[in-house]
Amino acid sequence: MKKLNKLLLVAMLLGIAYLAYSVVYWSGATSAEGSSASQAGASIASLIVLPSLLVVALAVVFNAIGLFTNKAGFALTAGILYAVGMVLFPPYFMFVIVEAVLCFVAFALMRKETEPTV
């Protein structure tokens, strides 16, 4: 069995946890009972968050691919997508910054392992 990169594993688990939290939170916000104005506001807020969630979901997919194939390029792509998810919805940056940093560090370490020594 191949040894898995611990940094990418932690980043993937945190990304999955963030997505699960966001889906539960934002689906509950749109189904809240109240006036039509509050429902409209909740729907608009959910639409504002949606691009960030989609990019983070894509980052989790690339993170998993990088983890299981042990390819540095996928780790870099995941880190970049996590950073883009941060930019798309800055109020939730604290939920995504750790995953981005872990992916970038994992990428650097994976590149260092594959470089030939002189």
C-alpha positions in Angstrom: 0.0 0.0 0.0 1.2 3.5 -0.9 2.0 5.9 1.8 -0.5 8.8 1.8 0.6 12.4 2.2 -0.5 13.4 5.7 -0.8 17.1 4.8 -3.1 16.4 1.9 -5.1 14.0 4.0 -5.7 16.6 6.7 -6.5 19.2 4.0 -9.0 16.9 2.4 -10.7 16.0 5.6 -11.0 19.7 6.6 -12.4 20.6 3.2 -15.0 17.8 3.4 -16.0 19.0 6.9 -16.3 22.6 5.7 -18.4 21.6 2.7 -20.7 19.5 5.0 -21.0 22.4 7.4 -21.8 24.9 4.6 -24.3 22.7 2.9 -26.2 22.1 6.2 -26.0 25.8 7.3 -27.0 27.3 4.0 -29.7 24.8 3.2 -31.2 25.5 6.6 -31.0 29.2 6.0 -33.0 29.0 2.8 -35.7 26.7 4.3 -36.2 28.9 7.4 -39.8 30.0 8.0 -40.6 33.6 8.1 -41.7 36.5 5.9 -41.1 36.4 2.2 -38.5 39.2 2.6 -36.4 37.1 4.9 -36.7 34.1 2.6 -35.6 36.2 -0.3 -32.7 37.5 1.7 -31.6 34.0 2.6 -31.9 32.9 -1.0 -29.8 35.8 -2.2 -27.2 35.0 0.5 -27.1 31.4 -0.6 -26.5 32.5 -4.2 -23.6 34.7 -3.1 -22.0 31.8 -1.3 -22.6 29.2 -4.1 -19.6 30.0 -6.3 -17.2 29.7 -3.4 -18.7 26.4 -2.4 -18.5 25.1 -5.9 -14.8 26.0 -6.2 -14.0 24.5 -2.8 -15.8 21.3 -3.8 -13.6 21.2 -6.9 -10.6 21.8 -4.7 -11.5 18.9 -2.5 -11.8 16.7 -5.6 -8.3 17.8 -6.8 -7.0 17.4 -3.3 -8.3 13.7 -3.2 -6.7 13.1 -6.6 -3.4 14.5 -5.5 -3.6 12.5 -2.3 -4.3 9.1 -3.9 -2.1 9.6 -7.0 0.8 11.3 -5.1 1.1 13.9 -7.9 2.3 17.3 -6.9 0.4 19.1 -9.7 -2.9 18.1 -8.2 -1.9 19.4 -4.8 -0.9 22.7 -6.3 -4.2 22.9 -8.2 -6.1 22.2 -5.0 -4.2 24.9 -3.1 -4.9 27.4 -5.8 -8.6 26.5 -5.9 -8.9 26.8 -2.1 -7.3 30.3 -2.4 -9.8 31.2 -5.2 -12.6 30.0 -2.9 -11.3 32.3 -0.2 -11.4 35.3 -2.6 -14.9 34.5 -3.8 -16.3 34.7 -0.2 -13.9 36.5 2.1 -16.0 36.3 5.3 -15.4 32.6 5.5 -11.7 32.8 4.7 -10.8 31.3 8.1 -12.5 28.0 7.1 -10.4 27.6 3.9 -7.0 29.2 4.6 -5.7 26.2 6.5 -6.5 23.8 3.6 -4.8 26.2 1.1 -1.6 26.4 3.2 -1.5 22.6 3.8 -1.9 22.0 0.0 0.9 24.5 -0.8 3.2 23.0 1.8 2.4 19.5 0.6 3.2 20.6 -3.0 6.6 22.0 -1.9 7.4 18.8 0.0 6.3 16.6 -2.9 8.4 18.5 -5.3 11.4 18.3 -3.0 11.1 14.5 -2.8 11.0 14.1 -6.6 14.0 16.3 -7.3 17.2 14.4 -8.2 20.0 14.8 -5.8 23.4 15.8 -7.2 
